[in-house]
Amino acid sequence: MSITKMIVHEKECRLKEYMKIMGLPNWLHWTAWFLKALTFLTITMVLIVILVKIMFTGERSILTETNSFVLLTVLVCHAATVIGYCFFMSTVFAT
């Protein structure tokens, strides 16, 4: 299920308003969404890095000369950007 769809579903069910009534600050609500999405995407990115670094043809992997840490850092930064874009898109949709 996509991040945007989950946020819009929360908006439809008015769960955010209930959490505000209980005293949850707005910044903490969005931080929780960001960390949840980043956790799932980071797990996916780690699996992608492992897959491209495994030696499939006996002695060569798909990305032989690329440092795994640099590749993971770039992918996680991209994931953080995608999450921000999903937050932006969730404000456009009402249902």
N, C-alpha and C positions, 0 to 999 in steps of 0.2 A: 504494500500500500504506500502510495507516495506521501511525502511530507506535506505537500500542499493540500492533498485530499484529507489528510488527518486534521490539519488545522481548520479547514473549512467545515469539516464535520463537527469539530469542537465548537465552532462559531454557531452552527445551526442548532446544536443542542444547548447552547448558552452555558457551557461548562465554565468558560472563562469568567463570566459574571458571578457565578456561584463561588469561584475561588477568590474573586475580589471581595465579595461579601465576607468571606472567612478571613480576610486580611492578607492575602498573598499579594506582594508588590508586583507591578507590571513587569519590571526588569527581571525579576526572578522567574516569572512565567516564561518569558522569551528565552532566558538563559537555559531553563530546563529543556525547552524544545530544541534549542541549538545543540546542547550536549547529548541529548537522546539521538538526534539525527546524526551528529558527528560520530558517535560511538558505533552505530550501525554501519555508516559509510567507511569508517576506519577499518573495521573488521573486513569489509569487502575489499578495500584497497590493499590490505596486507595479503589477502588471498590472491589478488591479481599480481602483486609483486612476486609472491612465491611461484605462481604459475609461469611468469615470464622469465624467471631465473632458473627454473629446473632445466636440466640438460636433457632435451628430448631426442636429439640426434646422436647421442653417444658422448660427444665431447663439446658440443656447442649449445648454448641456450638461445632464446630469442633475442635477448638484450645482453650480449656478452660483456661489453665494455662499460655498461652503465652501473654506477654504484647503487646498491639497493636502497640505502638510506636516502640518497638524493631523490630517487624515483618515488619513494614513499612520501617524502616531504612535499614534492610537487603535486602528487595525487591528493594528499590530505588538504593542501591549500586550495586545490580545485574543488574539493568536496565542500569546504567551508564557503567558497564563493557560490556554489550551487545552492547551499542551504539558505544563504542570504537572498538569492533570487527566488527561491520557493517562498520565503517569508513575504517578499514583495508581491508575488503573484497571488498569495492567499488573501491579500487585502483587496484585490480586484474582484474576486468571486464572492458572491453572497450565499449561493447554494450550490 
